[in-house]
Amino acid sequence: MTDDIYACHGYEVYLVGGCVRDLMLNRIPKDFDIITSAELKEVVRVFSQCEIVGKRFPICHVHFENTIVEVQTVIPASTSFQEDCARILRAIRIAARLGFRFSRETAHFVKHLSPSILKLDRGRLLMEMNYMLAYGSAEASLRLLWKFGLLEVLLPIQAAYLVKHGFRRRDKRSNLLLSLFSNLDKLLAPDRPCHSSLWIAILAFHKALSDQPRDPLVVAVFSLAVYNGGDMLEAVKIARRINKSHDESFCELLEPRDLDFEALKHEVMDFAESSKGALSKMTDEYFVSQAMAGYSRAPFSDLVFIPLALYLKASKIFECVRGGGERRFASKQGSKIDYESLAYGSPQEVRHTFARIVFDTVYPLDLTE
């Protein structure tokens, strides 16, 4: 094997890519990718049946009988990130998903080269963000983005929230924003992702609630109305039967008040409107640019990567409540998540999952009295 040969010549050799995944799953890899500390010329010298391919990112193809092994040299983190700044986001995603830690060198360049990701087009940024937030590692991704100064560039509104509440770069504490995404993660996995409209709606919901804290009963009715497609009367009846405490650690939740039906309905519909307004702000370049304006050391970012079609899809989550009893939306049948529909962006499935996340965050099952 190539690793035995390289070891004899004093080089480090590692299997990387899909073959590692296949081996961990006890599958036979279709091909092998190798990374080595040797330079390309050394690879060619060691193997007779070897050719260098590629111009921008040259690699070696080593031929073994009917198999081709792809060999790459070890590229310094600074060079790798400058050649393709999308690798910075991929590094964050992989570290978050697998619980990896960066070497000191990699961490340094992730942090100091973070502004370079603005060179990527908006579609690519949305794709990378979706890989981080829609596959079961959203909370860890947000923490790493914050830790390495990327959140200010990608999501300035959410970064401003963390700064306002004194959240440190290596803070282990939680808050409502992170708790929402922690509960999202519990429902997802790499093979059970959600549609991007779901996590965008969660960001908008949290922005609206952090701007104007609400009675926990208002949030409960709101989530139940989202769940059932806008039936406010049913949502209020169910919410009034809640016999457990809300999570009092969240500053976005007010002390419970005694609200009659009309007052409660008015506040719920106002909150739905505020959530849609927050979503609109997230797509406004000027508003986004002002989110961190009060913090002199923060990088400037007016980045908006949410396209119109996605904005409209996410806003429909709130419109079913805003329409009240006059505009009913179809409710989901059953409580089990249909992951194929969720990934596709089925309105009922997305609303159902959104409502479940919100309710379980405000009224967690494991909350001690």
N, C-alpha and C positions, 0 to 999 in steps of 0.2 A: 504493500500500500504506500501511497505518497507520503503519509505522515511518518512512516518508518524511515523512508529515504531521507526526508528533510531532517528528521531528528539526528540522523548520522552526520549531516552536514552542519549541525549547530543552529538550525533555524526553528523558530516557533511556527506551529501549524495548527489551525483550528478549522473544524467543520462549521459552516454557517448556512443560513438560509433554510429552505424548505426541507432539506435532507435531515436537519436536526429535528424538526417537527415530526417528520415521518418516523424517525428512529425512536423518538420518545413515545410515539403512539404504536410502536411495534409494527410499523409498516415497512415495506421495502421501498427505499427511495428510488425515484425515477432517474435522478441524476444527483451529482455531488458538487457543491461549491466549497472552495477552500480559500482561506485567507492566511497569508504567511508574512513573516518578517523579512523574507528574502526579497531582493529586488528582481525585477522582471528578467534582467540579463542572467541572474543566478539561476532562475527557474529554467531558462532556456539551456543553460550550461549543464544542469543536472539531468534534464530529460531530453532525449534525442528526438522523440516524436512530440514536438511542442511547437506551437505557433502563437505569435502575438497578434491579437485582433483588437479593433477599436482604435479610434484616434483621440477623442476627448478623454475617455476613461479606458486606457488600454489594459487588457487582461490577457492571460495565457490560457490557451486550450491545450490540455495535455491528453494525448490519446493513449488509452489502455485497451487493447483489443477492440471491442465494439463500443467502448464507452469513452465519452469525452468528459474530463474533469476540468471545471472552470477554476482557475487560480488567480486570486487578486493579491496585490501587495498591501501591506499595512500602510494606510495613509494617515498622517498626522491629523488630529481633529480639526485644527485650524484650516488646513488645506482642504479637507473634505467638506467642511461647512461653507467655505468660501466658493468652492466649485459648484455646490448645489445647496443653497440655503434651506431647501425643503428638508434636508437631512436633520436640521435642528429640530423641526417639529416631529419627524419620525423618531428621533432619539427620545424625545419627551414621551411620545405615545408608547414606545416599546418599554421604556423604564416604568411608566405608570401601569401598564397592563401586566408586566411580569415581575414587578417589584424590584427592579434592578437599581443599583446605585451607580452614578457616574464616577469615573476617575477624576482626580483633581484637575488634570489637564482638560478633559472633556467638559467638566462643569464650568471651568473658566471661559472657554470659548462659546459654550452655549449661552452664557450670560452676556458676554461682551459683543457677540455677533448677532444678538437677538433682533436689533433693528433691521437687519438685512432681509428679514422675511417679508418686509413690505415690498420687495422686488417681485414677489410672486403675484400672479394674477388672482383676482377675487375668487374665481371658480376653484382654483387649486387650494386656496386658503380654506374655503368652505369644506372641501373634501377632507383636508387634513384635520380640521376641527371636528368634523363628523366622525372620523376614525377615533378621535380621542374621547368624544362625549357620548357616542351612540352604541358602544360595544361593551359596556360593563366596567369601565375604568374611568368614569367621568370625574369623580371626586379626586382621585389620585392625580389625574391629569391637571385639574384646576390648581391643586396644591403645587405641582411642579411648575406650571406656567407662572404662578405667583412667585415661587421661590427664586426662579431664574430671570425674573423681569420681563417675561413674555406676555403676561396678562395685560399689562398696560398698553401693549401694542395691539393685541388681538381683541381684547374685551375691556376697553378703558372704563366703561360704566361699572362693571363688576369690580375692577381694580380699585376704583374710587370708593366703593362700598367697603372693601377690606381696609383701605387706608383710614377711612373715617372712623371705623370701629377698632382701630389700633391693632390690626392683625399683622403680626410680624412675619418675616419671610419664612422662618422655620417653625412657625406656630403649629402646635399639635392640637390646639383647641378646635372646636367646631363652631358653626353658626348656622343660621337658617339656609343660606345659599348652599353651603357644603352639605348640609343635612338633606336638602331636596335632591341633590345629585347622588348622595349616598343611597337614598331610597330608590332612585332610578337604577343605580348599579345593581341593586338586589334583584331586579326583575330582568336584567339583560345579561348577555354573554357574547363572546366573539362570534358564536354561531346563532345568536338570537338578538340581533340589533334592533334599534328603533328607527323610525323616520326622523329626519333632522328637524321637522316641524315640532316634534315633542320637546326636545331640549331647548329650542328657541323659545317656545311658549313658557317653559319653566323659567328661563332668564327674564322674560317680560313680566311674568307673574311676580317674581321676586322683586324686580325693580319697582313695580307699582306698590307692593306691600312695604318695602323699605322707605319709599317716599312718603307714604301715608299709612302708618300702622292701623290695624283694624281689630275689631272685636273678634275673638276666635270663632264665635258662632257665625259671624258674617262669612269668614273663610270656609267654615264647614258647609254652610248652605250653598256658597258659591261652588265648591267642589262637587257637591251632590247634584246641583243643577247642571253642571257640565256633564256629569256622569249620565243623568237621565234625559239629556237632550233639551233642557230648558223648562222643565215642569217645576216652577217655583213653589207651588203649594205642597207638592210631594216632598221637595227638598227641605222645606221648613219643618214639616211634620217629622221627618226622620231626624233632622238635626236636633230638634227639641227633645228627642229621646236619648241623646248621647249622655251616658252616665259616667264618663271618665274624664279626667283632667287633661287640659291641653298642656303642651310643653311651655312652662313659664320662663324658660331660659332665653327664649327668643324675644328680643326687644321690639320686633315688628308686630307683636301681638299685644293688644291692650287688655286691661282688666275687663272681664265680662260685665255686660250691662243687661238691663231688663228691656228688651226691645219688642214692641208689638209687631204684628205681621207686616203692616205697611211700612214701618220704619226699617225693619229688617230687609224687606224686599227692595226698598229704595237704596239702602247701603250696598246690597249685593250687586244690584245693577250698576251702581256708581263704581264699584270696584271692578266689575267687568269692563266698563268703559275706560277706567284708569289703566287696566292691564293692556288693553288694546292701544291706548295712548303711549304706554311705555314701549310697546313693540314698535310703534311708529318712530319714537325717539331713537331706538336702536338702529334704524335705517336712515337717520338724518346725519349727514357728515358733520354739519356744524355742531349739533348737539353732542355727538360723540367726541369731537375735538375739544369741547369744553369740559368734559367729564373730569379730566385730570389737570385742568388749567391752573387750579389753585395750588398745585404741588410743583415747586420750581425745578426739582430734580427729575421729574417724570418726563419721558420722551413724548414728543408730539405724535399723536395718532388720530387721524380722522377716518380710520379704516371701517368700512361697511362692506361686509361680504354676503349679506342676506339679499338675494335677488327678489324681484317683485313677486314672482309666482310663489316663492316660499313664504314671503311675508303674508300674502293673501291666504295661504293654506293655514298658517299658524293663527291668523286673526280669527278664523272661523271657530276656533276653540272657544273664544270669548264671546263671539256673536250669538251663540246659542243661548247664553245667559242674558245677553243684552236685549234679545228679542222678547224675553219674558214669555208669558202665556200666549201672546199673539203670534209668535213665530216658532213653531215646534220643529225640532230636529229629531231625526230617528235615533232612538236609544239602542245601545248594544244589548243583545240577548245573551244571558249567561255571564259568569264572572271570570271564566278562564281566558287568559290572554291568547289570542290567535297571532302567533309571532310572524307568520307570513304576511298577514294583513297589516300588522304593526310596522313591519319593515317597508311595506309598500306605501303606507301612509293613509290607510283607511280612516276616514273621519271618526267613525264610531270607535274604532280601536284606539286611536290616538287620544280621543277625549276620555275614554274609559281609563287608560293607563295614566294620563295626566291627573285625573281626579283622584285616582288611587294613591298616587305619589303625594299629592298635596295633603289629602286627608291623613295618611299614615305619618306624615311629617309633623303635622300640627297636633294630632292625637296618637302618639306612638303607643304601640301595644305593650312595650316593655317599660313604660314610664312608672317609676316608683312614686308612691304617694308621699 
